[in-house]
Amino acid sequence: MDFFETVRTRRSVRSFKPDPVDEDSLGRILDAARLAPSANNRQEWRFVVVRDPLTRQMLSIAAEGQAFVAEAPVVIAACAVESDHIMHCGHPAYAVDLAIAIEHMALAAASLGLGTCWIGAFNQPKVREILGIPDSVAVVELMALGHPAAVPGPRPRKSLQEIVAYEKWTF
């Protein structure tokens, strides 16, 4: 699929078929995250791939009871192993770096005909406990991944004129 078509058609999928994600596709998606840029190329991230149905069910409960989390054949926990690194601009590097890596995964999945959903509504201590993640590691996002059972239509988006200014803030 053409890159811009992938970006245009990617959706947050919340309904998945039970079909497993093949190893080649999963590897390509994870490799897209590995290749993502990060501050000082530190790659201060780790990804826990969950395919076990019981573990996915527990993650679903920890994710505010969102049933689609258990339904997805794969859930990926995106974790920051270093949360003290602050970029010169004042923002924590891990939040930016993981956002880039996760979106690389989402776009790679979409290009392969798979669906994803970023999940920010979850209880971090419960997710850490379920996955055996130490307290020193921040669980930044969960991502559901699988074959879409249904693909939602496009969501409204603001025009470029509403979100882009040139040379100076003119909003």
Secondary structure, 3 states (H helix, E strand, C coil): CCHHHHHHHCCECCCECCCCCCHHHHHHHHHHHHCCCCHHHCCCEEEEEECCHHHHHHHHHHCCCCHHHHHCCEEEEEEECCCCCECCCCCEHHHHHHHHHHHHHHHHHHHCCCEEEEECCCCHHHHHHHHCCCCCCEEEEEEEEECECCCCCCCCCCCHHHHCCCCCCCC
